[in-house]
Amino acid sequence: MTDTTIIDGLEGLRAATGRTLGSSSWSTLTDADILRFAEATGDFQWIHVDRERCARESPFGVPIAHGYFSVSRIAGLFFEAVEIRGFPLVLNYGLNKVRFPAPLKSGERYRLTLELKELRDIAKGVEGLLLATIEIEGSPKPACAAEVLYRFMLG
């Protein structure tokens, strides 16, 4: 079950500024998820894909997600955490800052939580600065903390 927030139009978006918008449902990271990401990016570093070597040599004991896997889940889970209405187009505009405070280990559960930090007017819409956190269930530190920019276009 998600804590999805419905944002209805520009006034709803303005009213949500400074608030936590919502969270996606929990997902479980699998070795298959990590391998698919490795295949897509060409990054086959052993700490991600070699379960036996991780058991022997890694301080984590199991494969961990690529940091960029964690950041990529922001876009993938965005519309699960927040339902945006009244904008014909919502664009992922980029990132200001990204950190990976804790490893996301195979078998752990994670979710996205979004906070709308600020809005600024742009031509034909508004740009929102959101704090996006990929939380790890039961961990005090997230797998990813990022400042992301989304553009909410009005026409």
MARDOLO-375780 format. One line per 4 residues: number of its first residue (from 1); their letters; for each residue x negated, y negated, z negated of N, C-alpha, C, O. Coordinates in Angstrom, 2 decimals, decimal comma, padded with zeros to 5 digits. Layout:
N
NUM = A = X/Y/Z/X/Y/Z/X/Y/Z/X/Y/Z | ...
% end
This chain:
155
1 = MTDT = -000,85/001,19/000,00/000,00/000,00/000,00/-000,88/-001,24/000,00/-001,90/-001,28/-000,70 | -000,50/-002,25/000,78/-001,30/-003,46/000,87/-000,64/-004,59/000,09/000,53/-004,53/-000,27 | -001,43/-005,60/-000,14/-000,95/-006,83/-000,77/-000,82/-007,90/000,31/-001,25/-009,03/000,11 | -000,23/-007,55/001,44/-000,16/-008,43/002,59/000,61/-009,71/002,27/001,67/-009,68/001,63
5 = TIID = 000,05/-010,82/002,71/000,70/-012,11/002,58/001,19/-012,54/003,95/000,47/-012,40/004,94 | 002,40/-013,05/004,02/002,93/-013,59/005,26/002,69/-015,09/005,27/003,10/-015,80/004,34 | 002,03/-015,56/006,31/001,78/-016,99/006,51/002,69/-017,41/007,65/002,56/-016,92/008,77 | 003,62/-018,32/007,36/004,59/-018,75/008,36/004,26/-020,16/008,83/004,63/-021,14/008,20
9 = GLEG = 003,57/-020,24/009,96/003,31/-021,52/010,60/002,28/-022,37/009,89/001,67/-021,97/008,89 | 002,11/-023,57/010,43/001,09/-024,49/009,93/001,34/-024,91/008,49/000,40/-024,98/007,70 | 002,58/-025,18/008,13/002,87/-025,59/006,75/002,58/-024,45/005,78/002,08/-024,68/004,67 | 002,89/-023,23/006,18/002,59/-022,08/005,34/001,09/-021,90/005,16/000,62/-021,54/004,08
13 = LRAA = 000,35/-022,14/006,23/-001,11/-022,03/006,16/-001,68/-023,10/005,25/-002,56/-022,83/004,43 | -001,18/-024,33/005,40/-001,66/-025,42/004,52/-001,35/-025,12/003,05/-002,18/-025,38/002,18 | -000,18/-024,58/002,79/000,20/-024,25/001,40/-000,66/-023,13/000,82/-000,80/-023,03/-000,40 | -001,23/-022,28/001,68/-002,04/-021,15/001,22/-003,49/-021,53/000,95/-004,25/-020,73/000,41
17 = TGRT = -003,89/-022,74/001,31/-005,27/-023,16/001,13/-005,65/-023,10/-000,35/-004,94/-023,59/-001,22 | -006,81/-022,49/-000,60/-007,30/-022,34/-001,96/-006,81/-021,09/-002,67/-007,11/-020,89/-003,84 | -006,05/-020,26/-001,97/-005,47/-019,06/-002,58/-006,03/-017,78/-001,97/-006,52/-017,78/-000,83 | -005,96/-016,71/-002,73/-006,21/-015,39/-002,17/-005,00/-015,03/-001,33/-003,86/-015,09/-001,80
21 = LGSS = -005,25/-014,64/-000,09/-004,16/-014,38/000,84/-003,63/-012,96/000,75/-002,42/-012,74/000,86 | -004,51/-012,02/000,53/-004,07/-010,64/000,47/-005,21/-009,69/000,64/-006,36/-010,08/000,83 | -004,88/-008,42/000,58/-005,86/-007,34/000,72/-005,30/-006,28/001,65/-004,09/-006,08/001,75 | -006,21/-005,63/002,34/-005,82/-004,48/003,16/-005,61/-003,28/002,24/-005,87/-003,36/001,04
25 = SWST = -005,14/-002,19/002,80/-005,08/-000,95/002,03/-006,51/-000,40/001,90/-007,42/-000,80/002,62 | -006,67/000,53/000,98/-007,97/001,17/000,78/-008,22/002,16/001,90/-007,31/002,90/002,30 | -009,44/002,18/002,42/-009,90/003,16/003,41/-011,08/003,91/002,81/-011,81/003,37/001,99 | -011,26/005,15/003,23/-012,40/005,94/002,77/-013,44/006,00/003,88/-013,13/006,35/005,01
29 = LTDA = -014,68/005,65/003,54/-015,78/005,72/004,49/-016,20/007,17/004,67/-016,45/007,89/003,70 | -016,27/007,59/005,92/-016,68/008,97/006,21/-018,00/008,96/006,97/-018,40/007,95/007,55 | -018,67/010,11/006,98/-019,87/010,26/007,80/-019,54/010,02/009,26/-020,35/009,45/010,00 | -018,36/010,44/009,70/-017,95/010,24/011,09/-017,83/008,75/011,42/-018,21/008,33/012,51
33 = DILR = -017,32/007,94/010,48/-017,25/006,48/010,69/-018,66/005,92/010,91/-018,89/005,13/011,83 | -019,58/006,34/010,05/-020,96/005,85/010,13/-021,59/006,27/011,45/-022,26/005,47/012,10 | -021,39/007,53/011,85/-021,97/008,02/013,10/-021,41/007,30/014,31/-022,15/006,95/015,23 | -020,09/007,05/014,32/-019,49/006,31/015,45/-020,10/004,92/015,55/-020,36/004,43/016,65
37 = FAEA = -020,33/004,27/014,40/-020,94/002,94/014,43/-022,38/003,03/014,92/-022,82/002,19/015,70 | -023,12/004,04/014,47/-024,50/004,23/014,93/-024,53/004,42/016,45/-025,38/003,86/017,13 | -023,60/005,20/016,96/-023,53/005,44/018,40/-023,20/004,15/019,15/-023,75/003,90/020,23 | -022,31/003,34/018,60/-021,93/002,09/019,26/-023,07/001,07/019,27/-023,18/000,29/020,22
41 = TGDF = -023,91/001,08/018,24/-024,96/000,07/018,11/-026,35/000,57/018,47/-027,25/-000,23/018,70 | -026,54/001,89/018,50/-027,86/002,44/018,74/-028,74/002,46/017,51/-029,94/002,72/017,61 | -028,17/002,18/016,34/-028,92/002,15/015,08/-028,74/003,49/014,37/-027,75/003,71/013,68 | -029,72/004,36/014,54/-029,66/005,71/013,96/-030,65/005,87/012,80/-031,16/006,96/012,57
45 = QWIH = -030,92/004,78/012,07/-031,84/004,89/010,94/-031,35/006,00/010,00/-030,15/006,12/009,75 | -032,27/006,80/009,50/-031,92/008,00/008,73/-031,05/007,70/007,52/-030,24/008,55/007,14 | -031,18/006,55/006,92/-030,40/006,23/005,70/-028,90/006,20/005,98/-028,07/006,26/005,07 | -028,56/006,11/007,27/-027,16/006,10/007,68/-026,68/007,46/008,17/-025,52/007,81/007,95
49 = VDRE = -027,53/008,21/008,84/-027,02/009,37/009,59/-027,58/010,73/009,18/-027,09/011,76/009,66 | -028,57/010,78/008,32/-029,20/012,06/007,96/-028,84/012,44/006,52/-029,55/012,07/005,58 | -027,75/013,16/006,37/-027,23/013,52/005,04/-028,27/014,29/004,22/-028,42/014,01/003,03 | -028,98/015,25/004,82/-029,96/016,05/004,07/-031,12/015,19/003,58/-031,54/015,30/002,43
53 = RCAR = -031,64/014,34/004,45/-032,75/013,47/004,05/-032,29/012,47/002,98/-033,04/012,18/002,05 | -031,06/011,96/003,10/-030,52/011,06/002,08/-030,48/011,76/000,71/-030,81/011,16/-000,31 | -030,06/013,03/000,71/-030,00/013,79/-000,53/-031,39/013,91/-001,16/-031,52/013,89/-002,39 | -032,43/014,04/-000,33/-033,79/014,20/-000,82/-034,48/012,88/-001,16/-035,17/012,79/-002,17
57 = ESPF = -034,31/011,86/-000,30/-035,18/010,68/-000,36/-034,49/009,36/-000,67/-035,15/008,42/-001,13 | -033,22/009,27/-000,44/-032,54/007,98/-000,61/-032,17/007,75/-002,07/-031,78/008,69/-002,77 | -032,30/006,52/-002,55/-031,84/006,23/-003,91/-030,32/006,35/-004,06/-029,80/006,37/-005,17 | -029,60/006,41/-002,94/-028,14/006,48/-002,96/-027,61/007,91/-002,90/-026,47/008,17/-003,27
61 = GVPI = -028,45/008,85/-002,44/-028,08/010,26/-002,43/-027,22/010,71/-001,27/-027,16/011,90/-000,96 | -026,56/009,78/-000,62/-025,69/010,06/000,53/-025,90/008,97/001,57/-026,46/007,91/001,25 | -025,47/009,20/002,81/-025,56/008,14/003,81/-024,78/006,89/003,38/-023,77/006,97/002,68 | -025,27/005,75/003,81/-024,59/004,48/003,55/-024,21/003,84/004,89/-024,85/004,07/005,91
65 = AHGY = -023,17/003,03/004,84/-022,73/002,31/006,03/-023,77/001,26/006,40/-024,46/000,71/005,54 | -023,87/001,01/007,68/-024,67/-000,12/008,16/-024,04/-001,40/007,58/-022,82/-001,49/007,46 | -024,86/-002,37/007,24/-024,31/-003,64/006,79/-023,36/-004,23/007,82/-022,32/-004,79/007,46 | -023,72/-004,12/009,09/-022,87/-004,68/010,13/-021,57/-003,90/010,31/-020,59/-004,44/010,83
69 = FSVS = -021,54/-002,65/009,88/-020,27/-001,92/009,84/-019,33/-002,66/008,88/-018,17/-002,92/009,20 | -019,86/-002,99/007,70/-019,04/-003,67/006,69/-018,50/-005,00/007,21/-017,32/-005,30/007,04 | -019,36/-005,78/007,84/-018,90/-007,07/008,35/-017,92/-006,88/009,51/-017,00/-007,68/009,66 | -018,10/-005,85/010,31/-017,19/-005,63/011,43/-015,79/-005,25/010,96/-014,82/-005,49/011,68
73 = RIAG = -015,67/-004,68/009,81/-014,36/-004,29/009,27/-013,51/-005,52/008,93/-012,28/-005,41/008,82 | -014,13/-006,69/008,76/-013,36/-007,90/008,48/-012,35/-008,15/009,59/-011,16/-008,31/009,33 | -012,83/-008,16/010,83/-011,92/-008,40/011,96/-010,90/-007,27/012,08/-009,74/-007,51/012,39 | -011,34/-006,05/011,85/-010,46/-004,91/011,99/-009,34/-004,85/010,96/-008,26/-004,34/011,24
77 = LFFE = -009,60/-005,38/009,78/-008,61/-005,31/008,69/-007,89/-006,64/008,45/-006,97/-006,71/007,64 | -008,30/-007,70/009,15/-007,75/-009,04/008,92/-006,22/-009,05/008,97/-005,56/-009,54/008,05 | -005,65/-008,51/010,06/-004,20/-008,59/010,23/-003,44/-007,54/009,43/-002,21/-007,54/009,42 | -004,15/-006,66/008,76/-003,52/-005,78/007,78/-003,36/-006,52/006,45/-002,39/-006,30/005,72
81 = AVEI = -004,32/-007,38/006,15/-004,28/-008,14/004,89/-003,35/-009,34/004,97/-002,73/-009,71/003,97 | -003,24/-009,94/006,16/-002,45/-011,17/006,32/-001,62/-011,06/007,60/-002,14/-010,71/008,66 | -000,34/-011,36/007,47/000,52/-011,44/008,65/000,69/-012,91/009,00/001,23/-013,69/008,21 | 000,23/-013,28/010,18/000,26/-014,67/010,62/001,42/-014,85/011,59/001,51/-014,14/012,59
85 = RGFP = 002,30/-015,80/011,29/003,44/-016,09/012,17/003,38/-017,55/012,61/002,85/-018,41/011,89 | 003,92/-017,82/013,78/004,07/-019,20/014,23/002,86/-019,77/014,95/002,82/-020,97/015,23 | 001,87/-018,94/015,23/000,71/-019,37/016,01/000,61/-018,45/017,23/000,52/-017,24/017,07 | 000,64/-019,02/018,45/000,55/-018,17/019,62/-000,78/-017,43/019,75/-000,87/-016,41/020,43
89 = LVLN = -001,83/-017,95/019,10/-003,15/-017,36/019,22/-003,94/-017,60/017,93/-003,97/-018,71/017,41 | -004,56/-016,54/017,43/-005,47/-016,64/016,29/-006,80/-016,06/016,74/-006,86/-014,91/017,20 | -007,86/-016,86/016,62/-009,18/-016,46/017,13/-010,19/-016,33/016,00/-010,25/-017,19/015,11 | -010,98/-015,27/016,03/-012,15/-015,14/015,16/-013,21/-016,06/015,76/-013,67/-015,81/016,88
93 = YGLN = -013,61/-017,12/015,05/-014,52/-018,12/015,60/-015,97/-017,89/015,19/-016,87/-018,44/015,82 | -016,20/-017,10/014,15/-017,59/-016,82/013,79/-017,79/-016,74/012,29/-016,85/-016,70/011,50 | -019,05/-016,73/011,92/-019,47/-016,57/010,53/-020,43/-017,69/010,14/-021,24/-018,13/010,95 | -020,31/-018,14/008,91/-021,29/-019,09/008,38/-022,36/-018,39/007,56/-023,54/-018,71/007,66
97 = KVRF = -021,95/-017,43/006,77/-022,85/-016,79/005,82/-022,36/-015,38/005,56/-021,16/-015,16/005,39 | -023,28/-014,42/005,53/-022,94/-013,03/005,26/-023,98/-012,44/004,31/-025,18/-012,65/004,48 | -023,50/-011,71/003,32/-024,39/-011,01/002,39/-023,85/-009,60/002,17/-022,65/-009,36/002,28 | -024,76/-008,67/001,87/-024,42/-007,28/001,59/-024,90/-006,93/000,18/-025,94/-006,30/000,03
101 = PAPL = -024,15/-007,32/-000,86/-024,60/-007,16/-002,24/-024,75/-005,72/-002,72/-025,57/-005,45/-003,60 | -023,98/-004,79/-002,16/-024,05/-003,39/-002,62/-023,87/-002,46/-001,43/-023,14/-002,79/-000,49 | -024,52/-001,31/-001,45/-024,34/-000,36/-000,35/-022,96/000,28/-000,41/-022,45/000,59/-001,49 | -022,36/000,47/000,75/-021,10/001,20/000,88/-021,46/002,64/001,23/-021,90/002,92/002,34
105 = KSGE = -021,26/003,54/000,28/-021,70/004,93/000,42/-020,60/005,78/001,06/-019,41/005,56/000,87 | -021,06/006,77/001,82/-020,14/007,74/002,39/-019,29/008,34/001,27/-019,81/008,73/000,22 | -017,98/008,40/001,50/-017,05/008,93/000,51/-016,40/007,87/-000,36/-015,41/008,15/-001,04 | -016,95/006,65/-000,36/-016,35/005,58/-001,18/-015,18/004,94/-000,45/-015,07/004,98/000,78
109 = RYRL = -014,30/004,35/-001,26/-013,15/003,62/-000,71/-013,45/002,13/-000,72/-014,09/001,61/-001,63 | -012,96/001,46/000,33/-013,20/000,03/000,48/-011,95/-000,64/001,03/-011,08/000,01/001,60 | -011,88/-001,96/000,83/-010,78/-002,74/001,40/-011,26/-004,17/001,61/-012,28/-004,59/001,05 | -010,52/-004,90/002,41/-010,78/-006,31/002,67/-009,86/-007,16/001,82/-008,65/-006,90/001,75
113 = TLEL = -010,41/-008,19/001,18/-009,62/-009,22/000,51/-010,03/-010,57/001,09/-011,21/-010,85/001,29 | -009,02/-011,41/001,37/-009,25/-012,71/002,00/-008,78/-013,85/001,11/-007,73/-013,78/000,48 | -009,58/-014,90/001,08/-009,20/-016,15/000,41/-009,37/-017,28/001,42/-010,40/-017,38/002,08 | -008,35/-018,13/001,54/-008,42/-019,28/002,44/-009,03/-020,45/001,67/-008,37/-021,06/000,83
117 = KELR = -010,28/-020,75/001,96/-011,03/-021,77/001,23/-010,63/-023,18/001,66/-010,36/-024,05/000,83 | -010,61/-023,41/002,97/-010,26/-024,75/003,46/-009,77/-024,70/004,89/-010,01/-023,74/005,62 | -009,07/-025,76/005,28/-008,58/-025,95/006,65/-009,08/-027,28/007,16/-009,23/-028,24/006,41 | -009,33/-027,32/008,46/-009,62/-028,61/009,09/-008,94/-028,64/010,44/-008,86/-027,64/011,15
121 = DIAK = -008,44/-029,82/010,78/-007,75/-030,00/012,05/-008,75/-029,94/013,20/-009,85/-030,49/013,12 | -008,35/-029,26/014,27/-009,11/-029,23/015,52/-008,12/-029,50/016,64/-006,91/-029,53/016,42 | -008,63/-029,71/017,84/-007,75/-029,90/018,99/-006,85/-028,68/019,14/-007,34/-027,55/019,22 | -005,55/-028,90/019,18/-004,54/-027,85/019,42/-004,44/-026,82/018,30/-004,01/-025,69/018,54
125 = GVEG = -004,84/-027,19/017,08/-004,69/-026,23/015,99/-005,47/-026,61/014,75/-005,77/-027,78/014,53 | -005,79/-025,61/013,95/-006,58/-025,79/012,74/-007,62/-024,68/012,66/-007,44/-023,58/013,19 | -008,71/-025,01/011,98/-009,76/-024,03/011,74/-009,79/-023,73/010,25/-009,85/-024,64/009,43 | -009,73/-022,46/009,92/-009,75/-022,04/008,52/-011,07/-021,40/008,15/-011,59/-020,55/008,87
129 = LLLA = -011,60/-021,83/007,01/-012,77/-021,18/006,42/-012,24/-020,20/005,39/-011,61/-020,59/004,41 | -012,51/-018,93/005,62/-012,03/-017,89/004,72/-013,20/-017,18/004,06/-014,24/-016,97/004,68 | -013,02/-016,82/002,81/-013,97/-015,97/002,12/-013,45/-014,55/002,27/-012,37/-014,21/001,79 | -014,23/-013,73/002,95/-013,84/-012,35/003,23/-014,73/-011,43/002,41/-015,96/-011,54/002,44
133 = TIEI = -014,12/-010,54/001,67/-014,86/-009,62/000,81/-014,47/-008,19/001,13/-013,29/-007,83/001,08 | -015,46/-007,38/001,45/-015,24/-005,93/001,57/-015,56/-005,35/000,21/-016,73/-005,14/-000,15 | -014,51/-005,08/-000,55/-014,65/-004,55/-001,91/-014,89/-003,05/-001,86/-014,41/-002,37/-000,96 | -015,62/-002,55/-002,85/-015,82/-001,12/-003,03/-015,05/-000,74/-004,29/-015,26/-001,32/-005,35
137 = EGSP = -014,17/000,23/-004,17/-013,34/000,63/-005,31/-014,23/001,02/-006,49/-015,11/001,87/-006,36 | -013,99/000,40/-007,64/-014,71/000,70/-008,86/-016,07/000,05/-008,99/-016,76/000,28/-009,99 | -016,48/-000,76/-008,03/-017,78/-001,42/-008,07/-017,64/-002,90/-008,40/-016,74/-003,57/-007,89 | -018,51/-003,41/-009,27/-018,45/-004,85/-009,57/-018,97/-005,71/-008,41/-018,67/-006,90/-008,35
141 = KPAC = -019,74/-005,10/-007,50/-020,28/-005,84/-006,36/-019,63/-005,35/-005,07/-019,36/-004,16/-004,92 | -019,38/-006,26/-004,13/-018,80/-005,86/-002,86/-019,86/-005,34/-001,89/-021,05/-005,55/-002,08 | -019,39/-004,64/-000,85/-020,27/-004,21/000,22/-020,63/-005,39/001,12/-021,72/-005,43/001,70 | -019,72/-006,34/001,24/-019,94/-007,49/002,12/-019,18/-008,69/001,57/-018,02/-008,57/001,15
145 = AAEV = -019,83/-009,83/001,56/-019,19/-011,11/001,22/-019,57/-012,08/002,34/-020,75/-012,31/002,60 | -018,56/-012,63/003,00/-018,83/-013,46/004,17/-017,92/-014,68/004,20/-016,76/-014,63/003,77 | -018,46/-015,76/004,72/-017,66/-016,93/005,07/-017,33/-016,80/006,55/-018,23/-016,83/007,39 | -016,05/-016,65/006,87/-015,64/-016,48/008,26/-014,75/-017,64/008,69/-014,03/-018,22/007,89
149 = LYRF = -014,82/-017,95/009,96/-014,01/-019,01/010,54/-012,99/-018,41/011,49/-013,34/-017,62/012,37 | -011,75/-018,78/011,30/-010,68/-018,39/012,22/-010,03/-019,66/012,73/-009,87/-020,63/011,99 | -009,65/-019,65/013,99/-008,92/-020,76/014,60/-007,48/-020,33/014,84/-007,22/-019,31/015,48 | -006,58/-021,12/014,32/-005,15/-020,89/014,44/-004,64/-021,92/015,44/-004,51/-023,10/015,13
153 = MLG = -004,34/-021,44/016,65/-004,02/-022,34/017,77/-002,51/-022,53/017,88/-001,73/-021,59/017,72 | -002,13/-023,77/018,15/-000,71/-024,12/018,21/-000,19/-024,23/019,65/001,03/-024,28/019,85 | -001,04/-024,29/020,62/-000,50/-024,36/021,96/-001,45/-024,82/023,01/-001,08/-024,91/024,18
% end
